[in-house]
């Protein structure tokens, strides 16, 4: 790409780069919202499993076998881990949204529109890059939470089935 006389920016209308960077960042923030929803749903589902287990056990006799008790304790420990992981994953909240408005306003007073738009596109893309590692961390926490829901489900199911014998 050729430059516009040494400014460091390509020639032509920067709107494509700006729109692309803006859409990319918007999609990233939608992904973040989706991961937060997964974390909240994992926690909610894990909590609902305990409500179902409590209702099931309320219909049974009061004596619970050691095997059933062991599975219920193991499931409770997994639920505690699920609560912690859901909370820690949700707490990743330091997101970048692009350059601050004051900077853009100052730049608009000093530079021509083409350069302002290029700088905005670059600033928005930089925010996307900074967010990437944090999004990956949040995704890892969400995956762990979903695995813990699966483990809790298996442990509770086995525990409740052993109470039938």
C-alpha positions as CSV (number, residue, x, y, z in Angstrom):
1,X,0.0,0.0,0.0
2,X,1.4,3.4,-0.9
3,X,1.5,6.2,1.6
4,X,0.0,9.7,1.3
5,X,3.3,11.6,1.3
6,X,5.0,10.4,4.4
7,X,2.1,10.6,7.0
8,X,2.3,6.8,7.6
9,X,-1.3,6.3,6.6
10,X,-2.4,4.7,3.3
11,X,-4.0,6.9,0.7
12,X,-7.8,6.9,0.3
13,X,-10.8,6.8,2.5
14,X,-10.1,5.2,5.9
15,X,-13.8,4.5,6.5
16,X,-13.3,0.8,5.6
17,X,-10.6,0.3,8.2
18,X,-12.6,2.3,10.8
19,X,-15.8,0.3,10.1
20,X,-13.9,-3.0,10.2
21,X,-12.1,-2.1,13.5
22,X,-15.4,-0.9,15.1
23,X,-17.3,-4.1,14.0
24,X,-14.5,-6.3,15.2
25,X,-14.5,-4.7,18.7
26,X,-18.3,-4.8,18.8
27,X,-18.2,-8.6,18.1
28,X,-15.6,-9.0,20.8
29,X,-17.8,-7.3,23.3
30,X,-20.7,-9.5,22.2
31,X,-18.5,-12.5,22.8
32,X,-17.7,-11.2,26.3
33,X,-21.4,-10.8,27.0
34,X,-22.0,-14.4,25.8
35,X,-19.2,-15.7,28.1
36,X,-20.7,-13.9,31.0
37,X,-24.1,-15.5,30.2
38,X,-22.4,-18.9,30.1
39,X,-20.8,-18.3,33.5
40,X,-24.1,-17.2,35.0
41,X,-26.0,-20.1,33.4
42,X,-23.5,-22.6,34.7
43,X,-23.9,-21.2,38.2
44,X,-27.6,-21.1,38.0
45,X,-27.8,-24.7,36.6
46,X,-25.5,-25.9,39.4
47,X,-27.7,-24.3,42.0
48,X,-30.9,-25.7,40.4
49,X,-29.4,-29.2,40.6
50,X,-29.1,-28.8,44.4
51,X,-32.7,-27.7,44.6
52,X,-33.8,-30.8,42.7
53,X,-31.6,-33.0,44.9
54,X,-33.0,-31.5,48.0
55,X,-36.6,-32.1,46.8
56,X,-35.7,-35.7,45.9
57,X,-34.1,-36.4,49.2
58,X,-37.0,-34.9,51.0
59,X,-39.2,-37.6,49.5
60,X,-36.9,-40.3,50.7
61,X,-36.4,-41.7,54.1
62,X,-34.1,-39.9,56.5
63,X,-31.3,-42.5,56.5
64,X,-28.8,-42.0,53.7
65,X,-26.2,-44.7,53.0
66,X,-22.5,-43.7,53.3
67,X,-22.1,-44.2,49.5
68,X,-25.0,-41.7,48.8
69,X,-23.6,-39.3,51.4
70,X,-20.1,-39.6,49.8
71,X,-21.5,-38.7,46.4
72,X,-23.5,-35.8,47.8
73,X,-20.5,-34.4,49.6
74,X,-18.4,-34.7,46.5
75,X,-21.1,-33.0,44.5
76,X,-21.2,-30.2,47.1
77,X,-17.5,-29.7,46.8
78,X,-17.8,-29.5,43.0
79,X,-20.6,-27.0,43.5
80,X,-18.4,-24.8,45.7
81,X,-15.7,-24.9,43.1
82,X,-18.3,-24.0,40.4
83,X,-19.4,-21.0,42.5
84,X,-15.8,-19.8,42.8
85,X,-14.9,-20.3,39.2
86,X,-18.1,-18.7,38.0
87,X,-17.4,-15.7,40.2
88,X,-13.7,-15.4,39.2
89,X,-14.6,-15.7,35.5
90,X,-17.3,-13.1,35.8
91,X,-15.0,-10.7,37.6
92,X,-12.7,-10.3,34.6
93,X,-14.1,-6.8,33.7
94,X,-11.3,-4.5,32.6
95,X,-12.3,-4.0,29.0
96,X,-10.9,-1.4,26.6
97,X,-13.4,0.4,24.3
98,X,-11.0,2.4,22.2
99,X,-9.4,5.8,22.5
100,X,-10.8,8.2,25.1
101,X,-13.2,10.9,23.7
102,X,-11.0,13.7,25.0
103,X,-8.1,12.5,22.9
104,X,-10.3,12.1,19.8
105,X,-11.7,15.6,20.3
106,X,-8.2,17.1,20.7
107,X,-7.0,15.2,17.6
108,X,-10.0,16.5,15.6
109,X,-9.0,20.0,16.4
110,X,-5.4,19.4,15.3
111,X,-5.7,17.0,12.3
112,X,-7.7,16.6,9.1
113,X,-10.6,14.1,9.1
114,X,-8.7,11.4,7.2
115,X,-6.0,11.3,9.9
116,X,-8.5,11.4,12.7
117,X,-10.3,8.4,11.2
118,X,-7.1,6.5,10.7
119,X,-6.1,7.1,14.3
120,X,-9.5,6.1,15.5
121,X,-9.3,2.8,13.5
122,X,-5.8,2.1,15.0
123,X,-6.9,3.0,18.5
124,X,-10.0,0.7,18.3
125,X,-7.9,-2.1,16.9
126,X,-5.4,-1.6,19.7
127,X,-8.3,-2.0,22.2
128,X,-9.3,-5.2,20.6
129,X,-5.8,-6.6,20.9
130,X,-5.5,-5.6,24.5
131,X,-8.8,-7.3,25.3
132,X,-7.9,-10.6,23.5
133,X,-5.9,-12.2,26.3
134,X,-8.6,-11.3,28.9
135,X,-11.3,-12.7,26.6
136,X,-9.3,-15.9,26.4
137,X,-9.1,-16.1,30.2
138,X,-12.8,-15.6,30.5
139,X,-13.4,-18.3,28.0
140,X,-11.2,-20.7,30.0
141,X,-13.1,-19.9,33.1
142,X,-16.5,-20.5,31.3
143,X,-15.2,-23.8,30.0
144,X,-14.2,-24.9,33.5
145,X,-17.5,-23.9,34.9
146,X,-19.4,-26.0,32.3
147,X,-17.2,-29.0,33.0
148,X,-17.9,-28.6,36.7
149,X,-21.7,-28.5,36.0
150,X,-21.2,-31.8,34.1
151,X,-19.3,-33.3,37.0
152,X,-21.8,-32.0,39.6
153,X,-24.6,-33.5,37.5
154,X,-22.9,-36.9,37.3
155,X,-22.1,-37.0,41.0
156,X,-25.6,-35.9,42.1
157,X,-27.3,-38.4,39.7
158,X,-25.1,-41.3,40.9
159,X,-25.6,-40.2,44.5
160,X,-29.4,-40.0,44.2
161,X,-29.6,-43.3,42.3
162,X,-27.6,-45.0,45.1
163,X,-30.2,-43.7,47.5
164,X,-32.9,-45.7,45.7
165,X,-31.3,-49.0,46.7
